[in-house]
């Protein structure tokens, strides 16, 4: 994976990176992020923005709360998607 970009834009935390995948191959990318203190799944939204010009990308998001309870969203990313847990 190439250089990673962590920043804030329009009041949102932004994570960006570039990775190369050869034709016919697959690659798994794992991002781990801890919510700020006081934020819970009930008041959190995750926006995943797909790079324009790329094809459909399989995606899986696992949200684990402080009690260890997991919520899983698995989908085909064909455009930007907002997830609420």
C-alpha positions in Angstrom: 0.0 0.0 0.0 1.2 3.5 -0.8 1.3 6.6 1.3 -1.6 7.0 3.7 -3.4 10.3 4.1 -5.2 11.0 7.5 -6.8 14.5 7.6 -10.0 16.3 8.4 -12.2 17.9 5.8 -15.6 19.6 6.3 -15.7 18.4 9.9 -15.1 14.8 8.9 -12.1 12.5 9.5 -10.7 11.4 6.2 -8.6 8.3 5.4 -7.1 7.9 2.0 -4.5 5.7 0.4 -3.5 4.2 -3.0 -3.0 0.5 -3.5 -2.3 -1.4 -6.7 -4.0 -4.7 -7.6 -2.9 -6.6 -10.7 -5.6 -7.8 -13.1 -7.0 -11.1 -12.0 -5.8 -10.7 -8.4 -7.5 -9.6 -5.2 -6.2 -7.7 -2.2 -7.6 -7.3 1.3 -7.3 -3.9 3.0 -8.0 -3.6 6.7 -8.5 -0.2 8.4 -8.9 0.1 12.2 -10.3 3.2 13.8 -11.4 3.9 17.3 -14.3 6.3 17.8 -13.7 9.5 19.8 -14.6 9.4 23.5 -18.4 9.8 24.0 -19.3 8.7 20.5 -21.3 5.5 20.1 -22.6 3.5 17.2 -26.0 5.1 17.8 -24.7 8.5 16.8 -22.0 7.5 14.3 -22.2 7.4 10.5 -19.5 6.0 8.2 -19.3 7.4 4.7 -17.4 5.3 2.2 -16.6 7.1 -1.0 -15.7 5.0 -4.1 -13.1 6.3 -6.4 -14.8 7.4 -9.6 -13.9 5.4 -12.7 -13.3 2.2 -10.9 -15.6 -0.8 -11.0 -17.7 -2.3 -8.3 -15.7 -3.2 -5.2 -16.8 -5.8 -2.6 -16.7 -4.3 0.9 -17.2 -5.5 4.4 -17.5 -3.2 7.5 -17.4 -4.6 11.0 -18.3 -2.3 13.9 -17.4 -3.5 17.3 -18.8 -1.6 20.3 -17.1 -1.3 23.7 -19.1 -4.4 25.0 -17.7 -6.5 22.1 -21.0 -6.7 20.2 -20.4 -6.8 16.4 -22.5 -5.4 13.6 -21.5 -6.4 10.1 -22.3 -4.8 6.8 -21.3 -6.6 3.6 -22.0 -5.2 0.2 -20.9 -4.4 -3.3 -19.7 -0.8 -3.4 -20.8 0.7 -6.7 -21.0 4.3 -5.5 -20.7 6.3 -2.3 -22.4 4.7 0.7 -23.3 5.8 4.2 -23.6 3.2 6.9 -25.4 3.8 10.2 -24.9 1.2 13.0 
